[in-house]
Amino acid sequence: TARGRVENNIINNHIMSYDYHQYVQSIQRHRHKEHTSHIRGAVDRMTVATPPDLDPLQHSVEGFASLSKHCPMTPLLWMQYAHDTEMLMMGLYLAESSSNESNPELSKNQEKSQARKSALESSTGILEMALSEFPGCALLHLYYLENLAENFYQIQLI
């Protein structure tokens, strides 16, 4: 009946006080912008390793944080959230260490390893939250284990 549809719309609008698709599209736009600027920078400098554009990454991570507060995210969104957080943390750490006269005893490779280790710890924490939400997702477990193995590898380098 018409009354039932109106009541369902009111209930649905009350429960979903956010637009899931808008959040996801916004996140994807920021991820695409960072990826595009990263590729453009690599082509312009003819190098493979260019620092990430931190602004789109920051917006992406903020979008993921907001989305995760409102609703359960899919395992793929959790993995993207972990990856973007890792890239953002590493970029921030490297930007901070390059702007300050860091410890002269640390080589550039050691600084990068330390930055990567710190970033991987943040990423691992996000993946642990994802696993508590999706304990049966094999792909998420695999991504978590790869992340954890990389973290242990980075510890050995420091």
Disulfide bonds with the S-S distance in Angstrom:
none
